[in-house]
Amino acid sequence: MNALLKLLIGTIAVLVADLLLRGVSLGDMDTVNGVLTAILTAAVLALLNAFLKPILVLFTLPITIFTLGLFLLVINAGLVMLAAKLVPGFHVDSFWWALGFSLVLSVVQGFLQGLDRKRPEEQR
């Protein structure tokens, strides 16, 4: 899957999460700025997940193993809160809204990426 398609899927997931969660705001969606904020948020989250998340997972490996992987949810929520600090116009009210945002984002992205996969009979 190319990078542009991943960015599009991420942007759609960010927009859906913004619609579902009242504690997360991308600004005024009636203007171009709201859509640009969604694109920028998806790009920043992708960069944070690509570069910062592996480092955080490595440093928190003992607590992640002890909690049977549930600490990864805390890392995801922290990255969402960091993205809210970095992206102007993207606002998250609290840690719990960031946690919900990361869960909704994961589910929507997984669904959209599943639609992109080829069926077994098409792969031949």
C-alpha positions, 0 to 999 in steps of 0.5 A: 500500500503506498504512502498516499493511500495510507495517509488517506485512510488515516485522514478518514479515520481521524475524521470518523473519530472526530465525529464520534468523540465529543472530547476530540476536536479538529476545529471547524469542519465547515472550512478547508482548515478543518480538513487540513487539520485532519490531514496534518493530524494523520501525518503527524500520528503516522510519523510519531508511530513510525519513529517514537513509538518503537523507542517507547515500546522498547523502554517500557517493555518490562511494564508492557509484559507485566500488564500483558500488553495493556500498557501499549494503550497508554503509549498510544494515548500519550502519542495522541496527546503529543500530536494534539500539542504539535498540531494546531487546531487539534484538541483532546480534552483528557487522557481518556478521550485520547485513549478513546481516540486511539481505539476508534482510530485503530478500529477504523484504520483496520476496517479500511485497510481490510477493504483494500486487501485482495481476495484470495481468488484475485491473488492468483 
